[in-house]
Amino acid sequence: MASELTAFPAPASDLSVLLLGAGGREHALAFKLAQSKRVAKIFVCPGNGGTALMGGKVSNLSLPWGAPPAFSTIVEWAKFNSINLVVPGPEQPLVDGVELAFRNVGIPVFGPSPSAALLEGSKSLSKEFMARHVIPTAQFRSFISTQYDEAVEYVNSNPFASGRVVIKASGLAAGKGVLIPETTAEAVEALKSVMVDKDFGDAGDEVVVEEYLTGPEISVLAFSDGYTIVPMPAAQDHKRIGEGDTGLNTGGMGAYAPAPVATKEIMESCLKDALEPTIKGMRLDGYPFVGMLFTGFMITPEGPKVLEYNVRFGDPETQALMLLLDDETDLAEVMLACVERRLDSVKLGYKEGYAVSVVLASEGYPGSYPKGVAMTINPEMPSGVQVFHAGTAIKDDTGVTDGGRVLAVCASASSLRGAVDLAYQGVDQVDFSGKTYRRDIAYRALAAEPVPATSVPNTGGLTYAAAGVDVDAGNDLVDMIKPVVKATRRPGADSVIGGFGGAFDLSAAGYADPILVSGTDGVGTKLRVALDFGKHSTVGIDLVAMSVNDLIVQGAEPLYFLDYYACSKLDVPVAADVITGIAEGCLQAGCALIGGETAEMPGMYHADDYDLAGFAVGAVERSQILPTPDIKAGDAIIGLTASGPHSNGFSLIRKIISLANLSLHETAPWDTSSTVGDSLLTPTKVYIKPLLPGIKTGLFKGMSHITGGGFTENIPRIFDSSSTLGVKIDLTTYQLPGLWRWLMKAGGVEAKEMVRTFNCGVGMVIIVAQEKVEAALTSITENGEEAFVIGQIQEGKGVEYVGLESFGQ
């Protein structure tokens, strides 16, 4: 008799799902699981105020669970209530073995086995796994708690080319076990806090010392069935509590997806070079990975490298990603396909556009914070906005705060700007005392995105802030710098800023027959050193010095200065440091800072980069303008010492520092009293006040500011094109400073290249008649500058060097 069976039985359509957790991640998962036609009931244990209010398929379950044997209670409940799928939210139960506890009674779990969960549970294990399976990651070395002295010795050996290390507690530390010291001394202190002081408890029984990587970070959440891995769109989160990624680390203050920096090529590299080898490696090691693999990547110049693995959904990335899954994607079906090893049989689709989550936190978070604060949430949210609860509870029929991160206001739209704007409209519909949130979620992506000029979305209109420009920050900066600018007042200028222009009363400066002289300059790639080292207080002095020193060589006294500060995102404290330095430079030069321009230009600059330009105007009496026409062969050349490289030659200096594997935070090999960064950032000397007396008394015939081009290019600029004069520079008259000797040796730079590239320890040269040499030297030294005779004028164009062959030896 023929069988009547012609098809496989239909899959169950009345699934009961148990979701473990109480955060915003769990609310978002419940939100998407509830859309499944196959799901009949969702129990969230313990849940929060938001899941309590969902109704329909979703209800909270107040039942304790935790590490064995406490899992037995929830397992028995699940058996009695015919649970078909368990979805653990946090990492701790996975590491503690919740998957095995349910597997032993035949209930599938969307999550890895206890052994596979060690990818997150032990950073040391995961790093060794990556090394074994040739998965790109930072270089590293692990130490157990009894190897503290060895770990300190290793850190002190400066093991990585970057010159910096990252210290990671190997175990679970609630997302807080990663320390990023800036100096070797801070790294040793970080080791002590983890290994000796036990700041992270047992999580610090083993520590990973890792190479410091640079580049943008992305989070890639991917479904896996142990054989196939399918990533979701990459997200970027915001860990710091304050705007501009400042302040303390948190669990995450917001996220957005897809991250524009994760291009198709980047995602292919993440998949082929890291994710697929990870799943294959886990299977080869005997622990197939099933569930959600959440991988943090750093996009380095060499390509994406794995920062760490997590074995569960991320928070707040999940809240945004759930809004991107399209209506045809059944999350419950995808999870079941993973646990049944058939992920390639189901569809994962996404809506066009972007999604954003903005976390609202309690006042005081991530420190201590109150609980039980009443909340008001407008039920009439704008279309496209979804509010996911995290640290909330229901008390006397009122929603109250019950944690540090309280809510995540999420939105999706066709553009990232539209999603951001919509999310913040939703934020405005939520109120509770102490509401704390960041106002710049997705600012880096927005800064790199061209501003559309075609239309304004119907979300209340675009704002300048949504385009990445913070007018209020600019006003804050002006208010902050007004006192230091006011300190630069001098006769002729009142140094009040904030208007449309700066004025200078030349008659009040006391000139009889003045000639105006102007100059403009920048700081060059010395700014890169300041940015990489994190010190911004001296480059403003450099900016002033480079411009006003060009005025003094013509005999002009600097009268006033204006600056131009350009950036992608205005960081008020950094900009204030820079402009305070500019004011200090003006004080040293005796000129007034009468105005400037701060330009915030999203998309024009990368990340936290900024650029500077300065403009100076001076005056000289017609009778005192330099150079004088009576320069002749035999006149002496006086050199004034430099403070360092000043602001020139830094492209070559940085190249040599890099080739020498020298960190800016290390002790300078040419000066044991300073770090490399501090030494290189020594500000350019301002030569105005030491030279003005000699100019006004007619001691000097001419001057040359030694900048890029060294002696070879700068000294001949004193003479006009019809002159037949040149100079002889005697390099044996002074000792080449240690910095320059080190650069010559470390970079293999020839002496001839040195004198045509760098100032070589002499920042200014003065031409004087032989009979006035002693008077000139006395005038310069009495006014606070070091000077010495370095050469003389001679017939024949160009620069002749004495002692070049032994220079620097």
C-alpha positions, 0 to 999 in steps of 0.5 A: 500500500502506498504511503500517504505522506507527500511532504514534511510536517509543517513547523510548529506555529505556536512557539513559546520563547524564554528571553533572559535579561532586563535591558534595552537589548532584551526589550528590542529583541522582544519587540522583533520576536513578537512580530513572528507569526510562529511565536505565540508567547514571549516570557522576558525574565525578569524584564523591565518596565517596557516589556511589562507594558508590551502586552499581547504575546509578551509578559515578564517573568519574575523568577530568579536565575543565575549560575548553577545550580540556580539554573535548575529553577528556570530550567524546571519552569521552562520544561513545565511551560513547554518552552521551545527556544531560550534566548539569553541576553547577557554574556554572564549566563552563557559563560556560566553554562546556561546553554548546557543546562537547557540542552540537557533537558532538550530545550534549544538555546540561541547561544554558544556552549559554555566552552564556546562562550569563552571567546568572550569569557577569556580574552587571553584564550580568544587572543591565543585562538586568533593567533592559532587561526591567523585571524588579524588582531593586535600583537599581544602577550598574556600574564597570570597574576603571579607573573606581575614582575614579568608583565611590568618588565615586558611593558617597560621594554616598549614591545610594540612599534606604536609605543603604547599598550592596551591592558585588558583584564582577561575575564568578564568585567562588565565591559570595564576591564580594558585600560588604555594608558598613554605612557609607559608609567601609566601602563605599569600603574594599570597593570598594578590596578588589575593584577595587584589591587584587583580592581576588576576582581577575579577577572584580573587573574590573567591580563593581556598586554596588547598593541595599541591600534588606531583607526575607526571602530565598528561593531559587527553582529553576526548570526552563526549556526556553527558552519555558516555566518551571516553578518548584520550591517556594521554599527558604531557605538558611543562609549563615552558619557560626554559629547565628542567622546569625552568623559567616563566610559559607559555601557554605551550611550548610543549607536547607529547602523549601517556605519558608513565607514564600513564599506563593502570592501571593509565588510568583505574583509571582515567576513573573509579574513576574520568571521569565517575563519573564526567559525571554521576555527571553532569547529576545528577546535571541537567547539562549534559556535552557535548563536550571535557572534558580536565582533569589535573591529578596528579599521587600521591602515593594514585593514580590519583587525579584531579587537575582541569577541562577544558572544551575544547581542550588543547593547545599544547596537541591537536596538538600532539593528532591530529597526533595520530588519525588514518585515519579511525577516522572522527573527525567531525563524532565524534563531531556530535555523541557527540552533538547527544548523540550517542558517543558509535556509532562511532569509535575512533582509534589511530596510533601506536607510539607517537606524539610530539609538540615543540612550537616556541615562540617570543623572550621575551615570556611570557613577552613582545615580538615583532610582525610582525617579518618575518618567513621562513618555509621550505616547504619541511619538513621531512616526518612525520612533521606537522607545526601548526600556532598559533600567525602568520599572513600574511602581504604582502604575507609574514608570520610574527609573531603575538603572543607569541607562534608562531608555533608548530612543530609536529611529529609522529613516532613509538617511542618517541625518533624518534618523538622527533628527527623528531620534532627537525629536523622540528624546524631546518627548521623554522627561524625567529629572536628571535626564542625561544623554549625548547630543552628538550621536553619529557625529563622526559619520555626519561630519564626513557626509555631504550636506544635501541641498535638495530638500528638508525632511518633514521632521521639523526641518534640518538644523545647523547642529544636525549638519555637524556644526555646533554654533553654541560650542563656538559661542562657548569658545568665544566666552572662554577665550575673551579673558586671555585675548583681553590680556594682549591689549596694547596701544592702538588695540582694545582686543575685544573680540566677537564682532565682525572685525578688529580695529587698530589705531596706528596713530596711537602706536606712536609712529611718525612715518610708518610702513605697514608690513604683513605676514601669514603662516601656519604650523605645518605637520607639527600639528600632527605631533600635537594631535597624536601626543594630545598636547595643544597648548604650545602650537598657538605660540608657534603660530604667532612666532612663525608670522611675527618673526617674518615681520621683524626681519624687515624691522617691523614691530608686530602690532596685531594678529588674527588667527584661523582655526578650522576643524570638523567638530569643534572641541571647545577645550582643545580650541581654547588651549590652542587660542590661549597659546596664541594669546601667549605668543602675542604677549611674547611678541607685544602685539594684540590679538584682535580677532580670528575665525573658528570654522567648523566644517564637517567632512573637510577634516578627519576625526579630531584633526584641526588646522591653523593659520595666522596673519600678522601686521606690523609697522616700521618707520621708513628710515628703519626698514630692513635690510639696509642698502649698505650691506657689504662683504666683511659684515658679520653674521650673528646667530640667535639660538633656536629652542628646537625644530621650531615649526619646520621640517616635521615631515622628515622628523616624524618619518625618522621618529617612526623608523626608529620605532620611537613613541612620543610618550617615551623619554627622548633619547636626546634629552632624558629630562623630557618625553619625545612629544614634549621636546618636539612641541617646545614652542618656536622662539619669538625673537621680537623683544630681544631684537627691537632695541637693536633695530630702533638704534640702527645696530642691524643691517639685515636679518633672516628667519631660519625656517624650512630650507635651513641656512641654504635657502633662507639667508640668501633671501636677504639680498635682492636678485641683483646683488653679488653677495653671499655668505660664509657660515662657520659651523665650527662656531657652535655645538650642534644640539643633541636633537639634531645629532640624534636625527642625523644618526637615526635617520642617516641624514647627511650634513648637507641635507641638514643645513638646507632643511632644518634650523640646526639650532639657529633660529635667526641670523643678523647682519651687522657691521664689524665695528658694531658686533660687540654692541649688537651682541650686548643688546641681544643678550641684555634683552634675554637672547643667546647670540654668537658670531656664526659667519660673515658676508662675502662676494659670490652668491650662495652659502659657503660652509666651513666645517660641514664635513664634521658637522654633528660629529 
